[in-house]
Amino acid sequence: ARWISSASCYPIIMRLDEILEEIESRQGDCIRGAFPCSTDVERWCGSSIEHVGGPMLDEIALGIARKYQAGAFSFELADAAMNELYVIFTSAQRTQPGIFMGPFIIIFDAFDAGG
């Protein structure tokens, strides 16, 4: 299991596999649009939402995409998680304008388009 590594997200307090397990275990909340929210992401990285960096969101998005591709996440769950993370992404983007260039937005667009 690897830790999420991002210079703009510190200290890292959860591993990527733990975050993905939490998303999977709370899929009902996720599909209803109640999870993950900014406080969840802040808890995952131990930092305020303003310091959550694009690399962290890229890693989570790549993990969601891999789980979906492997059949471990349904489309509904992966799409819902990406939609909720997009809200956080746009908040982080205000303080870090260049983060729209990473994998997160490509993966979000793919789920938004229907897979």
C-alpha positions in Angstrom: 0.0 0.0 0.0 1.4 3.4 -0.9 1.0 6.7 0.9 -0.4 9.6 -1.0 2.6 11.9 -1.6 2.1 15.6 -2.3 4.2 18.5 -1.3 1.0 20.6 -0.9 -0.8 18.1 1.3 0.8 17.6 4.7 1.1 15.7 6.9 -0.2 12.6 5.1 -2.1 10.6 7.6 -3.9 8.0 5.5 -2.7 5.6 2.8 -4.4 5.5 -0.6 -5.8 2.0 0.0 -7.4 3.2 3.3 -9.1 6.1 1.5 -10.4 3.8 -1.2 -11.7 1.4 1.4 -13.5 4.2 3.1 -15.1 5.3 -0.2 -16.2 1.7 -0.8 -17.5 1.2 2.8 -19.5 4.5 2.6 -20.9 3.9 -1.0 -24.5 4.7 0.1 -23.4 8.1 1.4 -21.3 8.6 -1.7 -24.1 7.9 -4.1 -26.4 10.2 -2.2 -23.8 13.0 -2.5 -23.0 13.1 1.2 -19.5 11.8 1.0 -16.6 12.6 0.5 -16.8 16.2 1.5 -14.1 18.7 2.3 -13.8 17.7 5.9 -13.2 14.1 4.8 -10.4 15.1 2.5 -9.0 17.4 5.3 -9.0 14.4 7.6 -7.3 12.2 5.0 -4.4 14.6 4.6 -4.4 16.4 7.9 -4.5 19.8 6.3 -7.1 22.5 5.5 -8.8 22.3 2.1 -6.8 25.3 0.9 -3.6 23.1 1.2 -5.0 20.0 -0.6 -2.9 19.7 -3.7 -3.6 18.5 -7.2 -1.2 15.6 -6.7 -3.3 14.2 -3.8 -6.6 14.5 -5.8 -4.8 13.0 -8.8 -3.8 9.9 -6.7 -7.3 9.5 -5.4 -8.8 9.8 -8.9 -6.3 7.3 -10.3 -7.2 4.9 -7.4 -10.9 5.3 -8.1 -10.4 4.7 -11.8 -8.3 1.6 -11.1 -10.9 0.2 -8.8 -13.6 0.8 -11.4 -11.6 -0.8 -14.1 -11.0 -3.8 -12.0 -14.7 -4.1 -11.3 -14.3 -3.4 -7.5 -16.2 -0.1 -7.8 -19.5 0.2 -9.7 -19.8 3.1 -12.2 -22.4 4.7 -9.9 -20.0 4.7 -7.0 -17.0 5.9 -9.0 -19.0 8.6 -10.7 -20.5 9.8 -7.4 -17.1 9.9 -5.7 -15.6 11.8 -8.6 -18.5 14.3 -8.5 -18.0 15.0 -4.8 -14.2 15.3 -5.2 -14.8 17.7 -8.1 -16.3 20.2 -5.6 -13.2 19.9 -3.5 -11.0 20.1 -6.6 -12.6 23.4 -7.7 -12.0 24.8 -4.2 -8.3 23.8 -4.3 -8.1 25.2 -7.9 -8.8 28.7 -6.6 -5.5 28.7 -4.6 -3.6 26.4 -7.1 -4.7 27.4 -10.6 -2.4 24.9 -12.4 -4.0 21.8 -10.9 -6.5 21.5 -13.8 -3.6 20.0 -15.9 -3.3 16.6 -14.0 -5.0 13.3 -14.3 -7.9 14.3 -11.9 -9.7 16.3 -14.5 -9.3 13.7 -17.3 -10.7 11.0 -15.0 -13.5 13.3 -13.9 -14.4 14.1 -17.5 -14.5 10.4 -18.4 -16.9 9.6 -15.6 -18.9 12.7 -16.3 -19.3 11.6 -19.9 -20.6 8.3 -18.8 -17.5 6.1 -18.4 
